[in-house]
């Protein structure tokens, strides 16, 4: 399961900002991230994996709070 609440992320010295108020994917479900280049798809995956840390909010992956 993936659960995101009030997520905010910003790259230093950049105008890019990612905000996700609520998002969840239940175990066994599938989801697709689609959007134009630069919209934050890879950044969101990095946040879900715990590779990047948000400036605010919470990310829970497989029952583990990765934030």
C-alpha positions as CSV (number, residue, x, y, z in Angstrom):
1,X,0.0,0.0,0.0
2,X,1.1,3.5,-0.7
3,X,-0.4,6.5,1.1
4,X,0.5,10.1,0.7
5,X,-0.9,13.0,2.7
6,X,-0.2,16.8,2.3
7,X,3.0,16.1,0.4
8,X,5.2,19.1,-0.6
9,X,8.6,18.9,-2.3
10,X,10.8,21.6,-3.8
11,X,14.3,21.4,-5.4
12,X,16.7,23.9,-4.0
13,X,17.3,26.9,-6.2
14,X,14.5,25.9,-8.5
15,X,10.9,27.1,-9.2
16,X,9.7,23.4,-9.4
17,X,7.2,22.5,-6.7
18,X,5.3,19.3,-6.2
19,X,2.2,19.2,-4.1
20,X,0.0,16.2,-3.5
21,X,-2.9,16.6,-1.0
22,X,-3.9,12.9,-1.0
23,X,-3.0,9.8,-3.0
24,X,-3.3,6.1,-2.2
25,X,-2.8,2.8,-4.0
26,X,-4.0,-0.3,-2.3
27,X,-1.9,-3.5,-2.2
28,X,-2.5,-5.5,-5.4
29,X,-3.8,-2.5,-7.3
30,X,-2.1,-0.8,-10.2
31,X,-1.6,2.9,-11.0
32,X,0.0,4.9,-13.7
33,X,1.7,8.2,-13.4
34,X,1.3,10.2,-16.6
35,X,2.2,13.8,-17.5
36,X,4.5,15.9,-19.5
37,X,8.3,16.0,-19.0
38,X,9.1,18.0,-15.9
39,X,5.8,17.5,-14.2
40,X,7.2,15.5,-11.3
41,X,6.6,11.8,-12.1
42,X,10.1,10.6,-11.3
43,X,10.2,13.0,-8.3
44,X,7.1,11.4,-6.9
45,X,8.5,7.9,-7.4
46,X,11.7,9.0,-5.6
47,X,9.6,10.3,-2.7
48,X,7.5,7.1,-2.5
49,X,10.7,5.0,-2.4
50,X,12.3,7.2,0.2
51,X,15.1,8.3,-2.1
52,X,14.0,12.0,-1.8
53,X,12.5,13.6,1.4
54,X,9.6,16.0,1.3
55,X,9.6,19.4,2.9
56,X,6.2,18.6,4.3
57,X,3.7,15.8,4.5
58,X,3.8,12.1,4.9
59,X,4.6,9.1,2.7
60,X,3.8,5.6,3.8
61,X,4.9,2.7,1.7
62,X,4.2,-0.9,2.7
63,X,3.2,0.2,6.2
64,X,6.6,2.0,6.7
65,X,6.6,5.8,7.0
66,X,9.5,6.7,4.6
67,X,9.4,10.3,5.6
